[in-house]
Amino acid sequence: MRRMLLPLFVALGAAGALVLAWAVSPWWWCAAAALLALTSLGVRDLTQRRRAVLRNHPLLGRLRFLPRPDGRDVRGIVYERAEGVEAEEPFGTGLDVYGDGYEYLEPSMRPVDVPDEPPVVRVGGPDCTQPYDMALLNVSAMSFGALSPHAILALNRGAALGGFAHDTGEGGLSEYHLRGGGDLIWEIGTGYFGCRTSEGGFEERVFADKAALPEVKCVSLKLSQGAQPGSGGVLPGAKVNAEIARARGVPEGETVVSPPYHRVFSTPREMVCFLARMRELAGGKPTGFKLCVGSRRQFLAVCKAMLAEGVTPDFIVVDGAEGGTGAAPAEFAATLGTPLTEGLITVHNALVGTGLRDRVRIGASGKVATGADIVKRLAQGADYTNAARAMMFALGCLQSLRCHTNTCPVGVTTQDPRRVRALDVADKSARVYRYQRATVRSATRIMAAMGVREPADLGTHQLLRRTDPTTVRSYARLHEWLEPGVLLTEPPASWEADWKAADPDAF
């Protein structure tokens, strides 16, 4: 009822003005007319289905564009593409192209035709028997519980419409993930939600049964995430309703704690062997892991374990420290973890240097929102990208920064049934589909303008960065790029100490 208070007060004001106009002065007709117009607008807000914020906050929600959070330019692009409007900008860019840090892509004097169909990336190494064709842009990990049931269902139906993948996040497989018909990447975190023993360990039989579902195309082991690497999560018991408890395999109404580390392995060697076991249990479906990069030595230890055991993941998702859609401790979000550019280059170089790059696909996530973002990440070493907050914008997120309070005004990050009902699944799934399609189309148009037909043909020399007002350098010169297998023969001086210290039997 609270959402109707403002329209109700306006209607009462209109009634009062009508009485005054009749009994006191005809001038009150002006006030009555204005208030009656607002009352009609409030009724319209309550009954329409396209704007969740207006259904939850009639009249008041129309003030939502007065505060303009950071990233409004990106939000504008996402909103326009979600609406099916071409994102065009008159009078050129408003960016300072001579400012330090400005990055741009190198066009070709001989561009190529834009392909009719966007390219896809085959994910599946030599030990994978059910490879998957990954889109260039997919839905990044966001759990049911963090997101509302309507938000999860809309994302999944959007993925089904567009033929791209939807990462479940670590909160388990819910009915809302499975009802939409979209391709799923089932993410398993330290809490093993959805395949969890009563003691909080990993339950192989349950994992195998769910991984066999046709909707599950890949399985992913989450080591860490950009927003809070190295930290476990806590879901208060008050938020663990029956549906969330069922999806996560935990008792209803009890607080759930995710440890900061995995119980099933403690060394790099044990980790890669567990990945091999996951792939076996999943019937040969693509299996990988996600991390926010920290110590280069530790990642090299994982590479040494891969070489020693003859086991490689089918994919690795690099999550940048700038990413993360959920709430996290302020100090973690601001100071811990490697940003996506450096993390992505580290993982790409380590795999190249150990001769493993052709067996492993790399995904990149962390504030990916536009076609240019996709192309930049591909040039830096990724094979495909994932987006979280941009997909939330496509759902109608206003960036009100109330994700952790259960009071999201548009029904995206809340379990409050009254707020959730305002998010219309049919409308929002179409918005997610249109946004992803237009953004991938933008990426292919940019690549064509660069003279590139396939993502693998992008080079580090085609991405440039201004380092000061008079100096521009390509990524080929800004960063060190290893030659295939060089760490196994003659490690460069800059990598030698980390390579020697890397131990496959100790993190």
C-alpha positions as CSV (number, residue, x, y, z in Angstrom):
1,M,0.0,0.0,0.0
2,R,2.9,2.4,0.6
3,R,3.6,2.7,-3.1
4,M,0.1,4.2,-3.5
5,L,0.5,6.9,-0.8
6,L,1.8,9.6,-3.1
7,P,-0.9,9.2,-5.8
8,L,-3.5,8.9,-3.0
9,F,-2.3,12.2,-1.5
10,V,-2.3,13.8,-4.9
11,A,-5.9,12.6,-5.6
12,L,-7.0,13.9,-2.2
13,G,-5.4,17.2,-3.0
14,A,-7.3,17.3,-6.3
15,A,-10.6,16.6,-4.6
16,G,-9.9,19.4,-2.1
17,A,-9.0,21.8,-4.9
18,L,-12.3,20.9,-6.6
19,V,-14.3,21.7,-3.5
20,L,-12.4,25.0,-3.1
21,A,-13.0,25.9,-6.7
22,W,-16.7,25.3,-6.3
23,A,-17.1,27.1,-2.9
24,V,-14.3,29.7,-2.7
25,S,-12.8,30.9,-6.0
26,P,-12.6,29.7,-9.6
27,W,-8.8,30.2,-9.5
28,W,-8.7,26.8,-7.6
29,W,-9.7,25.1,-10.9
30,C,-6.0,25.6,-12.0
31,A,-4.7,23.7,-9.0
32,A,-7.4,21.0,-9.4
33,A,-6.5,20.5,-13.1
34,A,-2.8,20.1,-12.3
35,L,-3.5,17.6,-9.5
36,L,-6.0,15.6,-11.5
37,A,-3.3,15.3,-14.3
38,L,-0.8,14.0,-11.7
39,T,-3.4,11.6,-10.4
40,S,-4.0,10.2,-13.9
41,L,-0.3,9.9,-14.4
42,G,0.0,8.0,-11.1
43,V,-2.7,5.6,-12.1
44,R,-0.9,5.0,-15.4
45,D,2.4,4.4,-13.6
46,L,0.7,1.7,-11.5
47,T,-0.9,-0.1,-14.4
48,Q,1.9,0.0,-17.0
49,R,4.4,-2.9,-17.2
50,R,7.5,-1.6,-19.0
51,R,9.0,0.5,-16.1
52,A,9.4,-1.5,-12.8
53,V,10.4,1.6,-10.9
54,L,7.2,3.4,-11.8
55,R,5.1,0.4,-10.8
56,N,6.8,0.3,-7.4
57,H,7.1,4.1,-7.0
58,P,4.4,5.9,-9.1
59,L,5.1,9.5,-9.7
60,L,8.1,9.5,-7.4
61,G,9.9,7.2,-9.8
62,R,9.8,9.8,-12.5
63,L,12.5,11.7,-10.6
64,R,14.9,8.8,-11.1
65,F,17.0,10.6,-13.7
66,L,17.7,13.7,-11.5
67,P,20.6,12.0,-9.6
68,R,23.0,10.7,-12.2
69,P,25.4,8.0,-10.9
70,D,28.8,7.4,-12.4
71,G,28.8,5.7,-15.8
72,R,25.7,7.5,-17.2
73,D,27.2,7.4,-20.7
74,V,27.6,3.7,-20.6
75,R,24.2,3.3,-19.0
76,G,22.7,5.4,-21.8
77,I,24.2,3.1,-24.4
78,V,22.9,0.0,-22.7
79,Y,19.4,1.5,-22.2
80,E,19.2,2.5,-25.9
81,R,20.3,-0.9,-27.2
82,A,17.9,-2.6,-24.8
83,E,15.1,-0.5,-26.2
84,G,16.1,-1.4,-29.7
85,V,17.4,2.1,-30.4
86,E,20.7,2.5,-32.3
87,A,23.2,4.2,-30.0
88,E,24.4,7.2,-32.0
89,E,26.2,10.3,-30.8
90,P,26.1,13.7,-32.6
91,F,29.0,16.2,-32.6
92,G,31.6,13.6,-31.9
93,T,33.0,12.2,-28.6
94,G,33.0,14.1,-25.4
95,L,36.1,12.3,-24.2
96,D,39.4,14.0,-23.8
97,V,41.3,12.2,-26.5
98,Y,44.6,13.9,-25.5
99,G,44.3,13.0,-21.8
100,D,46.6,10.5,-20.2
101,G,45.2,7.0,-20.3
102,Y,42.9,7.5,-23.3
103,E,42.7,4.3,-25.3
104,Y,41.6,3.7,-28.9
105,L,41.6,1.0,-31.6
106,E,43.4,1.3,-34.9
107,P,41.2,1.4,-38.0
108,S,42.4,-0.1,-41.3
109,M,42.7,1.6,-44.6
110,R,41.2,-1.5,-46.1
111,P,38.2,-2.5,-43.9
112,V,36.4,-5.8,-44.5
113,D,32.7,-6.6,-44.7
114,V,30.7,-7.1,-41.5
115,P,29.8,-10.8,-41.2
116,D,26.1,-11.7,-41.4
117,E,26.4,-13.9,-38.2
118,P,28.6,-13.0,-35.3
119,P,31.5,-15.3,-34.6
120,V,31.5,-17.8,-31.7
121,V,34.3,-19.4,-29.8
122,R,34.5,-23.2,-29.5
123,V,35.2,-24.1,-25.8
124,G,36.5,-27.6,-25.2
125,G,40.0,-28.9,-24.9
126,P,41.3,-32.4,-25.8
127,D,39.6,-34.0,-22.7
128,C,36.2,-32.4,-23.4
129,T,33.7,-34.6,-25.2
130,Q,30.8,-32.1,-25.4
131,P,32.3,-28.7,-26.6
132,Y,30.3,-25.6,-26.5
133,D,30.2,-22.6,-28.9
134,M,30.4,-19.5,-26.7
135,A,29.1,-16.1,-27.8
136,L,31.4,-13.1,-27.6
137,L,29.2,-11.6,-24.8
138,N,27.5,-13.6,-22.1
139,V,25.7,-13.1,-18.8
140,S,28.3,-13.0,-16.0
141,A,27.9,-14.8,-12.7
142,M,25.0,-13.4,-10.6
143,S,23.3,-15.8,-8.1
144,F,19.7,-16.4,-7.3
145,G,19.3,-14.8,-3.9
146,A,21.4,-11.9,-4.9
147,L,19.1,-11.3,-7.8
148,S,15.3,-11.7,-7.7
149,P,13.5,-14.7,-9.3
150,H,12.1,-12.5,-12.0
151,A,15.5,-11.1,-12.8
152,I,17.1,-14.5,-13.1
153,L,14.2,-15.8,-15.3
154,A,14.4,-12.7,-17.5
155,L,18.2,-13.1,-18.0
156,N,17.8,-16.7,-18.8
157,R,15.0,-16.1,-21.3
158,G,17.1,-13.4,-22.9
159,A,20.0,-15.8,-23.3
160,A,17.6,-18.3,-24.9
161,L,16.4,-15.7,-27.4
162,G,19.9,-14.7,-28.3
163,G,21.8,-18.0,-28.1
164,F,24.3,-16.8,-25.5
165,A,25.3,-18.3,-22.1
166,H,24.1,-17.4,-18.6
167,D,26.4,-18.0,-15.7
168,T,24.4,-19.1,-12.6
169,G,26.7,-17.6,-10.0
170,E,27.6,-19.7,-7.0
171,G,24.1,-19.7,-5.5
172,G,23.0,-23.0,-7.1
173,L,20.7,-24.0,-9.9
174,S,17.2,-22.7,-9.3
175,E,14.0,-23.4,-11.1
176,Y,14.3,-19.9,-12.6
177,H,17.6,-20.8,-14.2
178,L,16.0,-23.9,-15.7
179,R,12.6,-22.5,-16.8
180,G,13.8,-20.0,-19.4
181,G,15.5,-22.4,-21.7
182,G,18.8,-20.6,-21.9
183,D,22.3,-22.2,-22.0
184,L,23.8,-22.4,-18.5
185,I,27.3,-22.2,-17.1
186,W,26.8,-23.8,-13.6
187,E,29.2,-22.2,-11.2
188,I,30.4,-24.0,-8.1
189,G,31.8,-21.9,-5.3
190,T,33.3,-22.7,-1.9
191,G,29.9,-23.3,-0.4
192,Y,29.1,-26.0,-3.1
193,F,25.6,-24.8,-3.2
194,G,23.3,-27.1,-5.1
195,C,25.7,-30.0,-4.7
196,R,26.5,-29.7,-1.0
197,T,26.6,-32.3,1.7
198,S,25.0,-31.6,5.1
199,E,28.4,-30.8,6.4
200,G,29.1,-28.3,3.7
201,G,31.3,-30.5,1.5
202,F,31.1,-31.4,-2.2
203,E,28.5,-34.1,-3.1
204,E,29.6,-35.9,-6.3
205,R,26.3,-37.8,-7.0
206,V,24.1,-34.7,-6.8
207,F,26.6,-32.7,-8.9
208,A,26.7,-35.4,-11.6
209,D,22.9,-35.5,-11.7
210,K,22.5,-31.8,-12.1
211,A,25.4,-31.4,-14.5
212,A,23.8,-33.9,-16.8
213,L,20.8,-31.6,-17.3
214,P,20.6,-30.5,-21.0
215,E,20.4,-26.8,-20.0
216,V,23.9,-27.1,-18.3
217,K,26.4,-26.6,-21.1
218,C,29.6,-25.9,-18.9
219,V,30.6,-26.2,-15.3
220,S,32.8,-23.7,-13.6
221,L,34.8,-23.7,-10.3
222,K,34.9,-20.3,-8.6
223,L,38.2,-19.6,-6.9
224,S,37.6,-15.9,-6.3
225,Q,35.7,-12.9,-7.7
226,G,36.6,-9.3,-8.5
227,A,34.6,-7.5,-5.8
228,Q,36.0,-9.5,-2.9
229,P,38.8,-11.9,-3.8
230,G,39.9,-14.2,-1.0
231,S,36.7,-13.6,1.1
232,G,33.8,-15.9,1.8
233,G,30.2,-14.7,1.9
234,V,27.4,-14.6,4.4
235,L,23.7,-15.0,3.6
236,P,21.6,-14.0,6.6
237,G,19.0,-16.5,7.7
238,A,16.2,-13.9,7.2
239,K,16.9,-14.0,3.4
240,V,17.0,-17.8,3.1
241,N,13.5,-18.4,2.1
242,A,12.1,-21.8,0.9
243,E,13.1,-21.2,-2.8
244,I,16.7,-20.1,-2.0
245,A,17.1,-22.9,0.5
246,R,16.0,-25.4,-2.1
247,A,18.3,-24.0,-4.8
248,R,21.3,-23.9,-2.4
249,G,20.7,-27.2,-0.5
250,V,20.7,-25.5,2.9
251,P,18.2,-25.3,5.8
252,E,15.5,-22.6,5.4
253,G,15.9,-19.6,7.7
254,E,19.4,-20.4,8.8
255,T,22.4,-18.1,8.1
256,V,24.7,-19.6,5.4
257,V,28.4,-19.0,5.5
258,S,30.7,-19.6,2.5
259,P,34.3,-20.2,3.5
260,P,37.1,-18.2,1.7
261,Y,38.7,-21.4,0.4
262,H,37.8,-24.7,-1.0
263,R,37.7,-27.8,1.2
264,V,38.2,-30.4,-1.6
265,F,41.8,-29.2,-2.5
266,S,44.6,-27.3,-0.9
267,T,47.4,-27.4,-3.6
268,P,47.6,-26.5,-7.3
269,R,48.0,-30.2,-8.2
270,E,44.9,-31.2,-6.2
271,M,43.0,-28.3,-7.8
272,V,43.7,-29.4,-11.4
273,C,42.9,-33.0,-10.5
274,F,39.6,-31.8,-9.0
275,L,38.8,-30.0,-12.2
276,A,39.4,-33.3,-14.1
277,R,37.1,-35.0,-11.7
278,M,34.4,-32.4,-12.3
279,R,34.7,-32.8,-16.0
280,E,34.4,-36.6,-15.6
281,L,31.3,-36.2,-13.4
282,A,29.8,-33.7,-15.9
283,G,30.0,-36.2,-18.7
284,G,32.8,-34.4,-20.5
285,K,31.2,-31.0,-20.7
286,P,33.6,-28.0,-20.7
287,T,35.0,-27.4,-17.3
288,G,36.9,-24.4,-16.1
289,F,37.6,-22.0,-13.3
290,K,37.1,-18.3,-12.4
291,L,39.5,-16.1,-10.5
292,C,40.5,-12.6,-9.7
293,V,44.3,-12.7,-10.3
294,G,46.6,-12.2,-7.4
295,S,50.1,-13.6,-7.2
296,R,51.6,-14.4,-10.6
297,R,53.7,-17.0,-8.9
298,Q,50.6,-18.9,-7.7
299,F,49.1,-18.9,-11.1
300,L,52.3,-20.2,-12.6
301,A,52.2,-23.0,-9.9
302,V,48.8,-23.9,-11.3
303,C,50.3,-24.0,-14.8
304,K,53.1,-26.3,-13.6
305,A,50.5,-28.6,-12.0
306,M,48.6,-28.7,-15.4
307,L,51.8,-29.7,-17.1
308,A,52.7,-32.3,-14.4
309,E,49.3,-33.9,-14.4
310,G,48.5,-33.5,-18.1
311,V,45.2,-31.8,-17.2
312,T,44.0,-28.5,-18.4
313,P,40.7,-26.7,-17.9
314,D,38.7,-26.0,-21.0
315,F,38.3,-22.3,-20.0
316,I,39.5,-19.8,-17.4
317,V,37.4,-16.7,-16.6
318,V,39.5,-13.7,-15.5
319,D,37.5,-11.4,-13.2
320,G,38.9,-7.9,-12.8
321,A,39.1,-6.2,-9.5
322,E,36.9,-3.4,-10.9
323,G,34.0,-5.9,-11.5
324,G,31.3,-7.1,-9.1
325,T,27.6,-6.3,-8.9
326,G,26.9,-7.3,-5.4
327,A,27.9,-5.8,-2.1
328,A,31.4,-6.2,-0.8
329,P,33.5,-4.8,2.0
330,A,34.7,-1.3,0.9
331,E,38.4,-2.1,1.5
332,F,38.2,-5.3,-0.5
333,A,36.5,-3.5,-3.5
334,A,39.0,-0.6,-3.4
335,T,42.3,-2.3,-2.7
336,L,42.4,-6.0,-3.2
337,G,42.9,-7.9,-6.5
338,T,44.3,-7.2,-9.9
339,P,42.4,-5.1,-12.4
340,L,41.2,-6.9,-15.5
341,T,43.8,-5.6,-18.0
342,E,46.8,-6.8,-16.0
343,G,45.0,-9.9,-14.8
344,L,44.0,-10.9,-18.3
345,I,47.5,-10.3,-19.7
346,T,49.1,-12.3,-16.9
347,V,46.9,-15.3,-17.5
348,H,47.3,-15.1,-21.3
349,N,51.1,-14.8,-21.0
350,A,51.4,-17.6,-18.5
351,L,49.4,-20.0,-20.7
352,V,51.4,-19.0,-23.8
353,G,54.7,-19.2,-22.0
354,T,53.9,-22.8,-20.8
355,G,52.6,-23.9,-24.2
356,L,49.0,-24.4,-23.0
357,R,47.2,-21.5,-24.6
358,D,45.7,-23.5,-27.5
359,R,44.1,-25.9,-25.0
360,V,42.4,-23.2,-22.9
361,R,39.9,-20.5,-23.8
362,I,39.9,-17.3,-21.7
363,G,36.9,-15.3,-20.7
364,A,37.1,-11.7,-19.4
365,S,34.7,-10.1,-17.0
366,G,34.8,-6.7,-15.4
367,K,32.8,-3.6,-16.5
368,V,32.4,-5.0,-20.1
369,A,29.4,-3.1,-21.5
370,T,30.1,-1.9,-25.1
371,G,31.3,-3.3,-28.4
372,A,34.5,-1.4,-27.9
373,D,35.0,-3.1,-24.5
374,I,34.7,-6.5,-26.1
375,V,37.2,-5.7,-28.8
376,K,39.7,-4.3,-26.4
377,R,39.5,-7.4,-24.2
378,L,39.9,-9.7,-27.2
379,A,43.0,-7.7,-28.2
380,Q,44.4,-8.1,-24.7
381,G,44.2,-11.9,-24.8
382,A,40.6,-12.9,-24.1
383,D,38.5,-15.2,-26.4
384,Y,35.1,-14.0,-25.1
385,T,33.6,-11.7,-22.5
386,N,31.0,-11.7,-19.8
387,A,28.9,-8.8,-18.4
388,A,27.1,-8.5,-15.1
389,R,26.2,-4.8,-14.4
390,A,25.4,-4.1,-18.1
391,M,23.0,-7.0,-18.1
392,M,21.5,-5.5,-14.9
393,F,21.1,-2.1,-16.7
394,A,19.3,-4.0,-19.5
395,L,16.9,-5.3,-16.9
396,G,16.2,-1.8,-15.8
397,C,18.7,-1.3,-13.0
398,L,19.0,2.4,-12.1
399,Q,22.2,2.0,-10.1
400,S,20.5,3.2,-6.9
401,L,23.2,1.3,-5.0
402,R,20.7,-0.5,-2.7
403,C,21.5,-4.1,-3.9
404,H,22.3,-5.3,-0.3
405,T,19.3,-3.8,1.4
406,N,16.5,-5.9,-0.2
407,T,14.8,-2.6,-1.2
408,C,15.8,-2.4,-4.9
409,P,13.3,0.0,-6.5
410,V,13.1,-1.9,-9.8
411,G,12.9,-5.5,-8.5
412,V,16.3,-6.7,-9.7
413,T,18.2,-7.3,-6.5
414,T,15.5,-8.0,-4.0
415,Q,13.4,-10.9,-2.7
416,D,10.5,-8.7,-1.6
417,P,7.5,-10.1,-3.5
418,R,5.9,-6.6,-3.9
419,R,9.0,-5.2,-5.5
420,V,9.8,-8.3,-7.6
421,R,6.3,-8.3,-9.2
422,A,7.1,-5.0,-10.9
423,L,9.8,-6.5,-13.0
424,D,7.9,-7.8,-16.1
425,V,9.8,-10.9,-17.3
426,A,8.6,-10.8,-20.9
427,D,9.6,-7.2,-21.4
428,K,13.0,-7.5,-19.6
429,S,14.0,-10.7,-21.4
430,A,13.5,-9.0,-24.7
431,R,15.6,-6.0,-23.5
432,V,18.4,-8.3,-22.5
433,Y,18.3,-10.0,-25.9
434,R,18.3,-6.8,-27.8
435,Y,21.1,-5.3,-25.7
436,Q,23.4,-8.4,-26.2
437,R,22.6,-8.6,-29.9
438,A,23.3,-5.0,-30.6
439,T,26.5,-4.9,-28.6
440,V,28.0,-8.0,-30.3
441,R,27.0,-6.5,-33.6
442,S,28.8,-3.3,-32.6
443,A,31.9,-5.4,-31.8
444,T,31.9,-7.1,-35.2
445,R,31.5,-3.7,-36.9
446,I,34.5,-2.4,-35.1
447,M,36.6,-5.4,-36.0
448,A,35.5,-5.1,-39.6
449,A,36.6,-1.4,-39.6
450,M,40.0,-2.6,-38.2
451,G,40.3,-5.1,-41.2
452,V,39.7,-8.1,-38.9
453,R,37.2,-10.9,-39.7
454,E,37.9,-13.2,-36.7
455,P,38.6,-12.3,-33.1
456,A,41.7,-14.4,-33.1
457,D,43.2,-12.1,-35.8
458,L,43.2,-9.1,-33.5
459,G,46.7,-8.0,-32.5
460,T,48.1,-6.1,-29.5
461,H,49.5,-3.5,-31.9
462,Q,45.9,-2.5,-32.8
463,L,45.1,-1.2,-29.3
464,L,46.8,2.1,-28.4
465,R,47.1,4.1,-25.2
466,R,48.2,7.7,-24.6
467,T,50.7,7.7,-21.8
468,D,51.3,11.5,-21.8
469,P,50.1,14.5,-23.9
470,T,52.7,13.7,-26.6
471,T,53.3,9.9,-26.4
472,V,51.1,7.1,-27.7
473,R,52.1,3.5,-27.5
474,S,50.5,0.3,-28.6
475,Y,49.8,-2.6,-26.2
476,A,52.5,-4.5,-28.2
477,R,55.0,-2.0,-26.8
478,L,53.4,-1.2,-23.4
479,H,53.5,-4.8,-22.1
480,E,55.7,-7.8,-22.4
481,W,54.3,-10.7,-24.5
482,L,55.8,-14.1,-24.1
483,E,56.6,-16.5,-27.0
484,P,55.0,-19.9,-27.0
485,G,56.7,-22.3,-24.6
486,V,59.4,-19.9,-23.6
487,L,59.0,-20.5,-19.8
488,L,59.8,-24.2,-20.4
489,T,63.1,-23.4,-22.2
490,E,64.5,-20.0,-21.3
491,P,62.3,-17.8,-19.0
492,P,62.8,-14.1,-19.5
493,A,64.5,-12.3,-16.7
494,S,61.3,-10.6,-15.7
495,W,59.5,-13.9,-15.2
496,E,62.4,-16.1,-14.1
497,A,62.1,-15.6,-10.3
498,D,58.3,-16.3,-10.2
499,W,58.7,-19.3,-12.5
500,K,61.4,-20.9,-10.3
501,A,59.5,-20.2,-7.1
502,A,56.2,-21.6,-8.5
503,D,55.5,-25.0,-6.8
504,P,52.8,-27.3,-8.1
505,D,52.4,-28.7,-4.6
506,A,51.9,-25.4,-2.7
507,F,50.1,-22.2,-3.3
